Amino acid sequence: MGKSTQLMPLEVRQVREALLREFTDRISMDDLEKKDPTERETALLSRAVAAKAARVLTDCTSDEAAAGVIDGRDDFGIDSVAFSASGTELWLIQAKWKNSGTAGFDTEAALKLIQGLKKLDNRDFDHFNERLRLLGDRVHGVLKLPTCKVHLVVALMGDGRLSLETRNILDEAAQEFGGFGRTVEYRVVDQADFHRAIREDLEPEPITLTAKMTEGWHDRDTPYVAIVGDVSAAELAQWYADNGERLYDRNVRKSLGLTGVNKTLVDSMLEDPDGFLYRHNGITVQCDAIEREFFAKRATGAPISLTLRNASVVNGAQTVTSANRAFEKDPDTVAEAYVSVRIVSVQGAPEGFAQSITKATNTQNHMERRDFIAIDPVQSEIQKDFKLSLDKDYVFRRGEMDPAPESGCSVTEAATALACAYQDPTFAVRVKGSTEALWKEGADGAYTRLFGQQPSAYQIWRSVQVLREIRDELTKLRSTLSGRAASIADNGALLAAHAVFQRIGSEALEEPDSDLDAIIRGVPEQVRGVLACLIDMVDKLFTNKSYITSTFASDEKSRQLVQAVLLTLDAGNGTPDLSAFVTAGSEKRAKRPPTIHLLVDHDLIPDGTLLAYAASDTEERAIGAWLDQDPRRRRATWLNDRKAPILWEADGRRYSPTGLVNHIWRQAEWREQWSAVQGPKQWRVPGEGTLVEIAERLWRRLDTEQESEESGES
């Protein structure tokens, strides 16, 4: 043992040994082969600290943590990158190791870390080293989300104290990057955290829970022991208080924080604790053994206390965490709320049984906020208005197939169009990338504002048609842009649509007698002018160093942009020419991958999305009657699988797009069927286009982004 090792504090030495065991053979040190062994080990330990921080914060594997280490030349202050399992969170880690356990983090290090964040947000990936570039697609995938969360992590082999100036720098960066739905926060993982983590790795403590069922219960003993009964929400809160996130170690996910759904759970417990049991599905707990202790009479249903050995909440993490949040606010009220708890002992069960419980309890259907609008009579009235006034279809229940574009629209498309046409850009900002904001009710809720005073079918339908035309034109223009201009076009699409709607004016959309065809014909010119002005105004108002994503996530900045764009266009002079931002035509850099590979690899279509058979006129004449005999023959569901991504509703079996078309033709006995089949062109996502069209839009965007990265634009 070297002298420097002997002088290490005990905790530091224990952490050092654990890090070397875990990461010596996992973290690449090829770039430091010629360095002195002592210097090389210090560098390895610094990288191992970054990787260990990723494990502590994200619960990833050792291999995954090591793969995220990018420390070295051109890392711009980022030593490691980690991602959440859901792909909505990003951790940027800077690590410091000192054998003495006195590593610190100063203002210079903070500024460097923030510089790295800014470069990532600007998609300036080609200035980073190769390790980061390999992770570029995943990083961009998180940062482009309107509800992404970025964690700046300071990982120190020290006490973790930061100066006030350093904290201020990190706080200002978090405020600048954040916006509606987007957050940045920083945290320190210090020597005590690392020591605690390695102790837990070596000696993980099984969790023992106590569940009191005083309001009745029932059980079964074969083939495995299971007990179902009601448990006080206050007791669930205590579970979390005692064990934290470890409580969900066997769950498919940890708690999701204070999301909109979880806030509803908290409010429900506090506002109506007696009614909570009836509105909630309950939770599932898995354990190795159940020990029973009766308070008095030994009989099924009599008050009992259960001790659960090596227990884990495998379904209901959000409920338990929400109970803890509510308990912190009002313990007495939460004690009055009960939750149905199912406890399953896996003692004696075959291999795989425990995992099957976890998977099954986390893949069942759940309610979404949109589901509740189905009981709003306004939606039924709009549906009737659509049929009576326009002879078109309007779909508002989740799970119903969206009508063909020429035949009508869904409530989601309608709400998005109304949000863009609304006089305040706030809702266009909030709905960018996520439709969840459309269904919020209340004085400031989008749903209340958009549908509170029932809009007419004419207003909705005209708004939808205009938005479709705007989106088509933006897609065409977007394919000609690169770099920062392309990023603005991506992030500002709905804000640009809002500006175009303001230029058109509400009267033109609300009056049945207005010339809609003339309005539609004028949309391309309007879009071109708005987009050019928007690209120009972002840099003029907020400089060319501003974060594009957070600019368009900010209500206030979006208002400023819209006002500046409209004033400039109304003045009629000095309007920029979009051609100034257009990239000169060049051949694509790579061959376009197959449609299904593109869609699956980029998770572009969520599992469970409904698909409709897009039969041609020839097919309709040949097999239309056969298809109509059973409406399920025209419907399918998307699954993210390269080989068989389509689940046909008619028989419940999985097919490739082309394979299913061939199968349908054979079943319908179409003897004159075509020899060539293009399945991806014959299945469409209602409201979005065929699989080919969706993939083509994605490929154009990816190709332009690649062009931006290769040119070094930010």
Phi, psi and omega in degrees: 000128182289164181300316182297326179290320180297330182276354180292143170299153185304312182299318181296317181296321179295319178295317180304310182298319181295318180295317180296320178297319187281326192239353183305317182268004183250326184266129180289133176235022184301328183284353183237025184300326185270002182282158174302141183306321180294316179294323180294319180293320178299319178295319179297317180295323177297317178293323179294324176300316178298316180294319180295323176300320178299319179295318181297320188272332187243351181064029177281172178280168178298319179295318179296319179295317180295323180294338181274356181284124181238008184307138180147196179299140178061040175263351177050045174081003180251115181270335181205151179233137178222158184229152173282158179299328181281348180077018181249355181233148183226132176248125175249116192245130169245129188241149177224130177242138170219133180299333181279350183075028182239025180297140180234177182220111186257184184295324180298318178295321179296315180297323179293319178297319180292324176300320177297318177300316182296319179296321178295318181296329178273005180060034180270060189284331188285354173274347178276168177286172186297327182299318179289320182300327178295336180261004187303317182297319181291320179298313180296323180300326177283312187294335181280348180288135181291344181243028183289157177231126181248132178248119171270120188244128174255110183254113189232137166271073183194191184279352173082006180283132178248147177290160178301319180297319179295317179297321179297320179299315181291322178297318180295321178296319179297319180292321182291319183282327186289164178194191180299114178088342181255137180222150170232134175220156177240155177209158180250131170252112189252187184303319180297321179296317180293321180295319178298319182295317182289331176292320178293325178296320184282320185228071179295126182273123175297145181270132174246125180245151173245129180235117178263126177243102183253354185252018181105152180196167173217160185216172169214148186251344183231145355285344178225155183285132176214140179228136179234129178192180182262133180237142179297138178298332177295326178289322175298320178300322180292324175306311182292319181300324182279331190237342180062214185291344177299339180300337185251024186302331180261003179280162178285345178205159175276183176292151186263012182078195184272073175283175179301319180295317182292327176297322177297321177297316180299311181299321182296318178296323184279327186270328181213070184299324181295328183270355185299319182303323186280342183259001188236145184282341182097177182232165178236131178242134178248140180210170179275330182203150178240125176248132186252138175223113182278143177287328181209260183293134178269091180205151178302128179095344179287153181308134187214152173243126182251133173254122186251114183271137181050059187264156176208140174277111184263348173208126181116020180303320182295324180293314181295315179297319179295323177299320179294319178297317180293321181298323179296332180275319185206086184301320184295318180293317181295330178296341180272349180269142179237152179232137176287124184239127175254123182248126181238124174268128181263011178299124179083359181281152180290163179300134179096346182294315181298318180294325180293327177295312181301314182295314184296319184285349180250008179238011178279162183297148177225160180277141174244160183302324180299330182302329186283344177287346180296338179263004177279119182300337178301320181294321177296321179293320178297318179301316178296318179299319178300315183289317183286318185274327188238350187055044180231165184262145177226119186250128180230359177262130180296135182105338175285146179288130177296144178290161174300149185309321182281347185262349181156205183204170176261167178295330179294314178294321179297313182295322178296317179295316179296324178296319178291325182279346182299147186296332178260133182287357186307313185287328175296324178293315187287332183274354183302115177082348180210130181270358182302325182294341182293337190258007180287133180254169181114178186303321182256007182281143181298316183300316180295317181293320186278326185241359182302316171255107192311117176286152181283160177298323178299312181298316181295311186295319179293321178297319179297315181296321178294317179298320177300316180294320178299314182296320178299316181292320177298322178298317179297313182291322182300326182291347180263357185255162177214170174059222185297321179299319179294320178296321177295319179296323178293305187285334184258016185301311182288330176291322175297319177299318178301315181297321178296317178300321180293325178292324181288318179094147185289327183298322181297333181269333184270338183272119181299334185272355180290155185278091182295323181300320179294322178297314181298318181297330182275353184297314182304317179295320178298316181297318182298315181293316180296315183296316179300316181292322180295315179300318181293319187286331179302313181285326180292320183277325189234008180074159182280006176257001184289155174285119182293314185297315182286334176299315182276357174264356183263125177301313186293314180295324179294320176299316179299318180297312181299315180299316180294319180296313182293320178296318180296315182291323178294326180293327175078009177224148180075014179289127182294154178265127183299335181299340178293339182255359185277134178281139177298141184299138178209160180290150180296149185278342183211155177287138181293127177294165176303150184306309185295321178298317179300311184295317183287314184295332180257008176051042189283328180248121182296145173306139178091356179295135180283141177241150177238142178286119182265077182288139176284171178301320180296316179296320180300318179293324185277316187231007182303318181296319179296317179299321184285343178299330178219104183306338180292341181292340180265001187238149177207174180232141181275138173231135183281081180219128185298321187276316185223078186272002184240124175258111185282129184291334185292326182230357178071019180250160184259143183217164163281159180304314180292319179299322180289321177299314177300319180296318179298316180298320179292316180298324181278355180057048176276100187285333181264024184300154180292151178281330180261130180239132176239078186307315181299339177277348187252009172232131184230153171267114183308131179087347182238341178112181179288167178301322178295315181296319179295316180295323181295320177297318179298316183296320178299320180292315180297321181295320179292322178295321177298318178300320180295316181294320182289331180277347179078015180283153180231000000 
